[in-house]
Amino acid sequence: MAQQHISIGYFSSQTGLSVRALRLYDEVGLLKPAFVVEHNKYRYYQFEQIELAKQIKTYRENDLPLEQIKHILEQPESTQQTLEQHLERLRERLIQQQTLIGQVERLLTQTR
């Protein structure tokens, strides 16, 4: 039985990923379409790819870089370690942001 292909627009609406993001994910090898029309490069996906796309979306919503998402998908056994490293980077960024907030607050009090 042949697999049914769905348009990039429909796939986008089902996954919450923009068409632009889907094109990027194809270019970087993160989420390849099931079929590409040769003459116009129009992308088609399969229903089975929706869950993977939603997983990618969740990782992106949590600010995971594309290269790390790709690493997780290629090596699922690395998921925990990769997420722990990402969490540590987020904590470091939070500390940096808190420092900046304190500096701006001090500047504000000096200008009053």
C-alpha positions in Angstrom: 0.0 0.0 0.0 1.4 3.4 -1.0 2.1 6.0 1.7 -0.1 9.1 1.4 1.8 12.3 1.2 0.5 15.5 2.7 1.3 19.0 1.6 3.8 21.2 3.6 0.9 23.6 4.4 -1.2 20.9 5.9 1.8 19.4 7.7 2.6 22.9 9.1 -1.0 23.3 10.4 -0.9 19.8 12.1 2.5 20.3 13.7 2.5 24.0 14.6 5.8 24.4 12.7 5.9 27.2 10.2 6.6 26.4 6.5 9.7 28.4 6.8 10.9 26.3 9.8 10.1 23.1 7.9 12.2 24.3 4.9 15.1 25.1 7.3 14.8 21.7 9.0 14.9 20.0 5.6 18.1 22.0 4.6 19.9 21.1 7.8 18.8 17.5 7.7 16.7 17.6 10.8 13.3 16.7 9.3 13.4 15.6 5.7 10.1 15.6 3.7 9.0 12.2 2.5 8.9 13.4 -1.1 10.0 16.5 -3.0 8.6 17.4 -6.5 11.7 17.7 -8.7 10.6 20.6 -10.9 9.3 23.0 -8.2 10.9 21.6 -5.0 7.5 21.4 -3.3 7.8 19.3 -0.2 5.4 16.6 1.0 5.4 14.7 4.3 3.8 11.6 5.7 1.3 11.4 8.6 3.9 9.3 10.5 6.3 12.3 10.6 3.9 14.5 12.6 4.9 13.1 16.0 8.6 13.7 15.2 7.8 17.2 14.1 6.0 17.9 17.3 8.9 16.6 19.3 11.2 18.9 17.4 8.8 21.8 18.1 8.9 21.0 21.8 12.7 21.1 21.8 12.8 24.4 19.9 10.2 25.9 22.3 12.7 25.1 25.0 15.5 26.9 23.2 17.4 23.7 22.2 19.7 24.5 19.3 19.1 22.6 16.0 22.4 20.8 16.2 21.6 19.4 19.6 18.1 18.3 18.5 19.7 16.6 15.6 22.1 14.9 17.9 19.3 13.7 20.2 17.3 12.3 17.2 20.4 10.5 15.8 21.5 9.2 19.2 18.5 8.9 21.5 20.6 7.5 24.3 22.3 10.9 24.6 19.0 12.7 25.3 19.4 13.0 29.1 23.0 14.2 28.9 22.2 16.7 26.2 19.2 18.1 28.1 21.2 18.3 31.3 23.9 20.3 29.5 21.2 22.6 28.0 19.7 23.1 31.4 23.1 24.2 32.7 23.5 26.7 29.9 20.1 28.1 30.6 20.9 28.5 34.3 24.1 30.3 33.3 22.2 32.7 31.1 19.7 33.3 33.8 22.5 34.3 36.2 23.9 36.7 33.5 20.5 38.2 33.0 20.0 38.7 36.7 23.4 40.5 36.8 22.3 42.8 34.0 19.0 43.5 35.7 20.8 44.5 38.8 23.2 46.8 36.9 20.3 48.5 35.1 18.5 48.9 38.4 21.6 50.6 39.9 21.8 52.9 36.8 18.2 53.9 37.3 18.7 54.8 40.9 21.7 56.9 40.0 19.7 58.9 37.5 16.9 59.8 39.9 
